[in-house]
């Protein structure tokens, strides 16, 4: 599976990695080279701070390079969900932050000549059961000050029951954005070091950043990873990791016209649609079929279903790319951005964008930079100072129960089922008991790999992801390739090879 954006960006979209200088001391180390990390790094570098960005893989390889690239203030049913947990003041602060993030990024991209397509955004109900959700979201958007329009028909080539429209939103190729930000960070004296994993941070003056290539020292450390790689503050316990899928298609001219807006269904199974300009035409990008990480028995079926749905509604559509992305739903329904607890105001973090990372990433970067540079943003202060409501507590209790159930079920299943004598078929993986140890065995490209089935984060038993041929932890979303190498956290080490 490969993202349309990453594929067209090439092998080194931002140029060769800078070299790590073990023992170096800088004003700020930013962990993660996605949209949050690079925007934060640029804001700090512009202010004269020395900055090093550390990325365990490559720029954009995880969240940003696998997004759908929608820069929109109309966000499914996010507004009504926030309003069900918090006051209208909190909702308005969230929208104001997203609006400021959107405006900052659009100004930046225009000034740097990065292509952006202006599009209307639509949220629609595909079933009669979704009409009530559309009405709730419409009212919440009005309370938040968004100039939305209620529709009966959103103009898609299949039946819809109701919808909301917000004009003049935007879409882009996210790798174009990251390439421009990375160049700008370096132009302002920053460095971007790829394929270097951060394994820990020790608070102090300065803080010590432990990496796979040696230690660095920094006055401030910013965790701009999908979920924080440090457990202090227990942020991982307040997030539900979600996996969703996307595909790009060539659609013949004689088929249904490609929708010109950006669309998202409010009911399940989710469906997201947008166009993407190509050198020789235009692609249709379709997303959806999300589920909690590590808890779906047949992820390959999710991918196949998305392709079949597209070909049913756009006859003759030919798939060119397929990829997936990971998002984190916060129990408070608003992102967590600020200083990590018990870090002495030396470690900041941002997480919980709930599938809307393009606006929230820049809003988080603006908020983090303001904190570090001692600026003021009233909307950011409102979001940071939120109180935990009864509904939040209920969501947290339900999430903890889910995690506890997955932990127990995984261990019991692994103990009761010995590994089969024969290796699994090509593209398959199994978990079972091997000499009293939970083990995970897979066959990928003819190679049989046996690794520990125990996630090094908090001991969850991993499950096989047939769509991506990876081992995924159903507790907090850590993922590993077939050979056990870490793909994304909160784990910071590989699965043990057996």
C-alpha positions in Angstrom: 0.0 0.0 0.0 1.4 3.4 -0.9 0.0 7.0 -0.6 -0.6 8.9 -3.8 1.1 11.9 -2.2 4.2 10.0 -1.1 4.5 8.1 -4.4 4.4 11.3 -6.5 6.8 13.1 -4.1 9.7 10.7 -4.9 12.3 9.0 -2.8 13.7 12.1 -1.1 11.0 14.8 -1.3 12.8 17.1 1.1 16.4 16.3 0.0 19.1 14.3 1.9 18.7 14.0 5.7 20.9 16.3 7.8 23.5 14.6 10.0 23.0 14.0 13.7 25.6 15.6 15.9 25.6 13.5 19.2 26.2 15.7 22.2 25.0 18.9 20.4 22.9 21.4 22.4 20.1 23.4 20.8 17.3 25.6 21.9 14.6 23.1 20.8 14.4 19.5 19.6 11.2 18.7 17.7 10.3 15.0 17.5 8.3 14.2 14.4 8.6 15.7 10.9 4.9 15.9 9.9 2.9 19.1 9.6 2.8 19.8 13.4 6.6 19.3 13.8 7.8 21.2 10.8 5.4 24.1 11.4 6.5 24.3 15.0 10.1 24.1 14.0 9.7 26.9 11.5 7.9 29.2 13.9 10.7 28.7 16.5 13.5 29.1 13.9 12.0 32.3 12.6 12.1 33.6 16.2 15.9 33.0 16.2 15.9 29.7 18.1 18.2 26.9 17.1 16.1 23.9 16.2 16.7 20.2 15.3 13.9 18.1 14.0 14.2 14.3 14.6 12.2 11.9 12.5 12.3 8.1 13.1 11.4 7.4 9.4 11.3 10.1 6.7 9.5 13.4 6.4 5.7 12.8 6.1 6.0 9.0 6.3 3.5 8.5 9.0 0.4 10.7 9.5 0.7 13.8 7.2 1.8 11.9 4.1 -1.1 9.5 4.4 -3.9 12.0 5.0 -6.6 13.0 2.5 -5.2 16.6 2.5 -8.4 18.5 3.4 -8.1 21.9 5.0 -11.6 22.4 6.2 -13.5 23.9 9.1 -16.5 21.6 8.4 -15.3 18.4 10.0 -17.9 15.7 9.9 -19.7 15.7 13.3 -16.8 17.1 15.3 -18.7 20.3 16.3 -21.7 18.5 17.7 -19.5 16.0 19.5 -17.5 18.8 21.2 -20.8 20.5 22.1 -22.1 17.3 23.7 -19.0 17.3 26.0 -18.4 21.0 26.6 -19.8 24.5 26.5 -20.3 26.6 23.5 -17.3 28.6 24.6 -15.1 25.6 24.2 -16.5 24.8 20.8 -16.0 28.4 19.7 -12.3 28.3 20.9 -11.8 25.1 19.0 -13.2 26.6 15.7 -11.2 29.8 16.3 -8.0 27.9 16.6 -8.8 25.8 13.5 -9.7 29.0 11.6 -6.4 30.6 12.6 -4.5 27.5 11.6 -6.3 27.4 8.3 -5.7 31.0 7.6 -2.0 30.9 8.5 -1.4 27.9 6.3 -3.2 29.3 3.3 -1.3 32.6 3.6 2.0 30.7 3.8 1.3 28.4 0.9 0.2 31.4 -1.3 3.4 33.3 -0.5 5.5 30.2 -1.4 3.6 29.3 -4.6 2.3 25.9 -3.3 -0.7 24.7 -5.3 -4.0 24.8 -3.4 -7.5 24.0 -4.7 -10.4 26.0 -3.3 -13.4 23.7 -2.7 -16.7 23.7 -0.9 -16.9 21.2 1.9 -19.9 18.9 2.5 -21.0 16.7 5.3 -23.8 14.4 4.2 -26.1 11.6 5.5 -26.3 8.5 3.3 -29.1 7.0 5.4 -32.3 8.2 7.0 -30.7 7.5 10.4 -28.1 10.1 9.7 -30.5 13.0 9.2 -30.7 13.7 12.9 -26.9 13.8 13.1 -26.8 16.3 10.2 -29.3 18.5 12.0 -27.2 18.4 15.3 -24.0 19.2 13.4 -25.7 22.1 11.5 -26.9 23.7 14.7 -23.5 23.2 16.4 -21.7 24.8 13.4 -24.0 27.8 13.6 -23.3 28.1 17.3 -19.6 28.0 16.5 -20.0 30.9 14.0 -19.6 28.9 10.8 -21.6 30.1 7.8 -23.0 26.7 6.9 -25.9 25.9 4.6 -28.4 23.0 5.2 -29.1 21.0 2.0 -31.4 18.2 1.0 -29.1 17.1 -1.9 -25.4 17.5 -2.0 -25.0 16.6 -5.7 -23.3 13.2 -5.4 -24.0 10.4 -8.0 -25.7 8.3 -5.4 -28.6 8.9 -3.1 -28.1 11.1 0.0 -30.7 12.1 2.5 -29.4 15.5 3.9 -26.3 17.6 4.0 -24.3 20.6 5.2 -22.2 22.9 3.0 -19.4 25.2 4.0 -18.1 27.3 1.1 -14.5 28.2 0.3 -12.4 25.6 2.0 -9.3 24.1 0.6 -7.4 20.9 -0.4 -3.8 20.2 -1.4 -1.1 17.7 -1.8 0.3 17.4 1.8 3.8 16.4 0.6 4.0 19.7 -1.3 3.4 21.5 2.0 6.0 19.5 3.9 8.6 20.0 1.2 8.1 23.7 1.4 8.2 23.8 5.2 11.3 21.6 5.4 13.2 23.9 2.9 12.1 26.9 5.0 13.2 25.3 8.3 16.7 24.7 6.8 16.8 28.2 5.3 16.3 29.6 8.8 19.2 27.5 10.2 17.3 24.4 11.4 18.3 20.8 10.8 16.1 17.8 9.9 17.5 14.4 10.8 15.7 11.4 9.4 15.8 7.7 10.4 16.7 8.6 13.9 14.4 7.3 16.6 13.9 9.1 19.9 13.8 6.6 22.7 13.4 8.8 25.7 13.7 12.3 27.2 15.1 13.1 30.6 13.9 16.4 32.0 16.5 18.9 33.2 18.2 22.1 32.3 18.9 21.3 29.5 16.7 18.2 28.8 18.5 15.1 27.5 17.1 13.6 24.3 18.0 9.9 23.9 18.0 8.7 20.3 19.2 5.7 18.3 22.2 7.8 17.2 23.2 9.3 20.5 22.1 12.0 22.9 21.2 15.6 22.2 20.5 18.4 24.7 17.8 21.0 24.4 16.1 23.7 26.5 12.7 22.6 25.0 11.5 19.3 23.5 8.3 19.2 21.4 6.7 15.9 20.9 5.0 16.2 17.5 4.3 12.5 17.0 0.8 11.1 16.4 0.7 10.0 20.0 3.3 11.0 22.7 6.2 8.6 22.9 6.5 9.4 26.6 4.1 7.9 29.1 4.2 10.7 31.7 0.8 12.3 31.8 -0.8 9.1 30.5 -1.9 10.8 27.2 -2.1 7.3 25.6 -4.9 6.4 28.0 -7.0 9.3 26.8 -6.8 8.5 23.1 -8.6 5.9 21.0 -6.3 4.9 18.0 -8.2 4.6 14.8 -7.1 3.2 11.4 -8.8 4.2 8.1 -8.2 3.6 4.4 -7.9 5.7 1.3 -7.5 4.9 -2.4 -6.9 6.9 -5.6 -8.7 6.1 -8.8 -8.6 7.0 -12.5 -12.2 7.5 -13.6 -13.0 7.4 -17.3 -14.7 10.4 -18.8 -17.8 8.5 -19.8 -18.4 7.5 -16.1 -20.1 9.6 -13.5 -18.6 13.1 -13.2 -16.0 13.3 -10.4 -17.5 15.3 -7.5 -15.9 18.8 -7.4 -16.3 19.4 -3.6 -14.8 17.7 -0.5 -17.3 15.2 0.9 -17.6 13.2 4.1 -20.5 11.0 5.3 -21.7 11.4 8.8 -23.0 7.9 9.1 -21.2 4.5 8.9 -19.5 3.1 7.0 -17.7 6.4 6.5 -17.0 7.7 3.0 -14.7 10.6 2.1 -14.3 12.0 -1.4 -12.1 14.6 -3.1 -10.3 15.1 -6.3 -6.5 15.4 -6.8 -4.9 17.1 -9.8 -2.4 15.0 -11.7 0.1 15.9 -14.4 -2.2 14.3 -17.0 -5.6 14.7 -15.5 -7.4 14.2 -12.2 -7.8 11.5 -9.7 -10.7 10.6 -7.4 -9.6 10.0 -3.8 -11.9 7.9 -1.7 -11.5 7.2 2.0 -13.3 5.4 4.8 -14.0 2.1 6.5 -12.2 3.2 9.8 -11.9 1.0 12.8 -10.0 0.8 16.1 -6.3 -0.2 15.6 -5.7 -3.9 16.0 -9.3 -4.9 16.5 -10.4 -5.7 13.0 -10.2 -9.4 12.0 -9.9 -8.8 8.2 -8.5 -5.5 7.3 -7.9 -6.6 3.7 -11.7 -6.9 3.4 -12.0 -3.3 4.4 -9.7 -2.3 1.5 -11.6 -4.5 -0.9 -15.0 -3.1 0.2 -13.8 0.5 -0.4 -12.7 -0.3 -3.9 -15.9 -2.2 -4.7 -18.0 0.7 -3.4 -16.1 3.2 -5.6 -16.4 1.0 -8.7 -20.1 0.6 -8.1 -20.8 4.3 -8.0 -18.1 5.3 -10.5 -18.2 2.6 -13.2 -14.8 1.9 -14.8 -12.8 3.4 -12.0 -9.3 1.9 -11.9 -7.4 2.0 -8.6 -3.9 3.4 -8.8 -3.0 3.8 -5.1 -4.1 2.4 -1.8 -3.0 3.5 1.7 -4.1 4.0 5.2 -3.6 6.4 8.1 -3.8 6.4 11.9 -5.6 9.0 13.9 -6.3 9.5 17.6 -9.7 10.3 19.0 -9.4 12.2 22.4 -11.9 11.4 25.1 -12.4 15.1 25.6 -13.1 15.5 21.9 -10.6 18.4 21.6 -6.9 18.0 21.0 -4.3 17.9 23.8 -1.8 20.6 23.3 0.6 22.1 25.9 3.2 21.1 28.4 3.5 17.4 29.3 2.8 16.9 33.0 5.7 16.4 35.3 8.2 17.7 32.7 9.0 21.0 34.4 7.8 22.9 31.3 10.6 21.4 29.2 8.6 18.9 27.2 5.5 20.0 25.1 3.2 17.8 23.1 0.3 17.8 20.7 -2.1 14.9 20.0 -5.7 13.9 19.5 -6.6 15.6 16.2 -9.5 13.2 15.6 -8.9 12.8 11.9 -8.6 16.6 11.2 -4.9 17.1 11.3 -4.5 19.7 8.6 -6.1 22.5 10.5 -5.4 21.2 14.0 -1.7 20.6 13.3 -1.1 24.2 12.4 -3.3 25.4 15.3 -1.3 23.2 17.6 2.0 24.6 16.2 0.8 28.2 16.7 -0.2 27.3 20.3 3.1 25.5 21.1 5.2 28.3 19.6 3.3 30.9 21.6 3.9 28.9 24.8 7.6 28.6 24.2 8.0 32.2 23.1 5.7 33.4 25.9 3.0 34.8 23.6 -0.7 34.8 24.2 -3.6 33.1 22.3 -6.9 33.3 24.2 -8.4 30.4 22.2 -5.4 28.2 23.0 -5.7 29.1 26.7 -9.4 28.1 26.7 -8.6 24.8 25.1 -5.8 24.0 27.6 -7.9 25.0 30.6 -10.8 22.7 29.9 -12.4 20.9 32.8 -13.1 17.2 32.7 -16.9 16.7 32.5 -19.0 13.7 33.5 -19.3 12.8 29.9 -15.5 12.8 29.6 -15.2 10.6 32.6 -17.7 8.1 31.1 -15.8 8.1 27.8 -12.5 7.5 29.7 -14.0 4.7 31.7 -15.4 3.0 28.5 -12.0 3.4 26.8 -10.2 1.9 29.8 -12.6 -1.0 29.8 -12.0 -1.7 26.1 -8.3 -1.7 26.6 -8.5 -3.9 29.6 -10.7 -6.4 27.8 -8.3 -6.4 24.8 -5.4 -7.0 27.1 -7.0 -10.0 28.8 -8.5 -11.5 25.7 -5.2 -11.3 23.8 -3.2 -13.1 26.6 -5.8 -15.8 27.1 -6.0 -16.5 23.4 -2.3 -16.6 23.0 -1.9 -19.0 25.9 -4.6 -21.3 24.8 -3.6 -21.7 21.2 -0.2 -23.2 20.4 1.5 -22.0 17.2 0.8 -24.3 14.2 3.7 -26.4 13.0 3.6 -25.1 9.5 4.2 -21.4 8.7 1.2 -19.3 7.7 0.3 -18.8 4.0 1.8 -15.9 2.1 0.6 -12.6 3.4 -0.8 -14.1 6.6 0.2 -14.0 10.3 -0.8 -16.0 13.4 -0.3 -15.6 17.1 0.0 -18.4 19.6 1.9 -20.0 22.4 5.6 -20.9 21.7 7.5 -22.4 24.6 5.2 -20.6 27.1 5.7 -17.3 25.3 3.2 -15.5 23.1 4.7 -15.5 19.6 3.8 -13.9 16.3 4.7 -15.7 13.0 4.1 -14.3 9.5 5.0 -15.0 5.9 5.7 -12.0 3.7 7.3 -12.2 0.3 8.3 -15.8 1.1 10.1 -14.9 4.3 8.9 -16.4 7.6 9.5 -14.2 10.6 8.9 -15.1 14.2 8.8 -12.3 16.8 7.4 -11.7 20.3 3.7 -11.1 20.2 4.0 -8.8 23.3 4.0 -5.1 22.5 6.9 -3.4 24.4 4.8 -0.5 25.4 2.4 -2.0 27.9 2.3 -5.7 27.1 -0.7 -6.0 24.8 -0.8 -8.9 22.4 -0.5 -7.8 18.8 -2.8 -8.8 16.0 -2.1 -9.3 12.2 -3.1 -6.6 9.8 -3.6 -8.4 6.5 -4.0 -5.2 4.5 -0.7 -3.7 5.5 1.1 -6.9 6.6 1.9 -5.5 10.0 1.5 -6.4 13.6 -0.8 -3.9 15.4 -1.4 -3.5 19.1 -5.1 -3.3 20.0 -4.3 -1.4 23.3 -2.8 1.9 22.2 -2.1 1.6 18.5 1.6 0.8 18.3 2.4 -0.9 14.9 5.3 -3.0 13.7 6.3 -4.5 10.4 6.4 -8.3 9.7 10.0 -8.4 11.0 9.0 -6.6 14.2 10.4 -3.2 13.4 8.5 -0.3 14.9 6.3 1.7 12.5 4.5 4.0 14.9 4.2 4.5 18.7 3.6 5.0 21.5 6.1 2.1 21.7 9.7 3.2 21.2 11.3 -0.2 20.6 10.9 -3.1 18.2 9.2 -6.4 18.9 11.8 -9.0 20.1 12.9 -11.4 17.4 12.5 -15.0 18.5 
